[in-house]
Amino acid sequence: MSAPDGCAKGPKRPAAFRHSCTPCCRGTAFRDAPCGRKRISTPAQEEWWDLIPRRIWRPEVPGARAMAVHGLFAVYKPGGVAWPRVRDAVETRLLAGLNSLEQRSSRQHVRFLPGFVEGEAGKELTPVATRLPVLADHPLVKGPRFTHLKVGAGHRLDVKSSGVFVLGVGQGCRLLTDMYNAHFTKDYTVRGLFGKATDDFSDTGKLIEKTTFDHITSEKLERILAVIQGSNHKALLTYANIDLKTQEAYELAVKGLLRPMEKSPPLITAIRCLEFAPPEFQLEIQCLNETQQYLRKIVHEIGLELKSTAVCTQVRRTRDGFFTLDKALLRTHWDMENIQKAIQDSRLTVQTELEKSLGHLERTAHDEHIEMDQVEEGDASR
């Protein structure tokens, strides 16, 4: 509101803080201002202008700092629980941890409330500038600050399986795609039982057949495992698309980087027997592009090759790429503090292993592209 002619205007207030009762003549000692309007407050009360913040300052929020943590970590998935429930449980506990942190202080605004002040005629009722919190920022009004968190899952484990289960938070979900493209091997311990056959190759399936197993020895089992590993190794060399007579193939085999370039069927890179106590036995399997049902089928086929039958009683993943059992968080440690520490501890390893594996794949693909161009040029020259 503009002041009448001849009236000395005071400092201009923002529109949100202009008031019809605010005097347009500041500093005058008379009851009536030169413009004819009545003064409604003393100069001391006119210092309300100092209450208005010149700049909105927002303190650092611990929750926002925690949200800046992105990366990969591993948890231990128990058997009998579906992997989406594990992921959702981790997300719920992370959200609870973030919302329990100290939140940003509520915003404040200036409001004029009636109050008594000392005037020339004694105490007078007049509006007094007061800072009040914005009720829209109250936790009971706006609810929890964080309601959703992006948590991605790596290589899945079915309900019956247990072991290392890799998860990604925030931008770490992109690293899960890099892990998939790098074709890292995974380790499993698989327990079997001779003498039974079921419809789904597990000990909980419908029983189909019972057989004897007294003739099975550890030497016979080792021979079958050697045949399985040899046949899968030949398939790995086929899908790796590399010349075995080159020095590069030798170096890759030594470093353990000999992997398929593209999608391939399940491949077993190593298999050995850890325990043999008929009718029970335990295998350690290193594989690529597998499913847990495929591993159960392997146990079934081993039983058939030994002129008997076998079912799988346990599938446990002990390693997924560079994540091992000792790095997997148990259910009691699924909280923000332990997850944040696990992400920080594995950050360097994740970066190093992904760069090494993906860099090798990029170089191999580039060399194959150059060879194809050279072949095409030679055909065109003919």
Secondary structure, DSSP 8 states (H G I E B T S, - for coil): ----TT----S---GGG--TTS-SS-S--SSB-TTS-B--S-TTGGGGGGGS-SS------HHHHHHT--EEEEEEE-TTS-HHHHHHHHHHHHHHHHHTS------EEEEEEEEEEEETTEEEEEEEEEEEE-GGGSHHHH--S-----EEE-S---TT-EEEEEEEETTHHHHHHHHHHHT--EEEEEEEEETEEETTSBTTS-EEEE---TT--HHHHHHHHHHHHHHHHHHHHHHHT--TTSHHHHHHHHHT----SS--S-EEEEEEEEEEETTEEEEEEEEES--HHHHHHHHHHHHHHTTS-EEEEEEEEEEETTEEGGGEE-GGG-SHHHHHHHHHHHHHHHHHHHHHHHHHHHHHHHHHHHHHHHHHHHHHH-
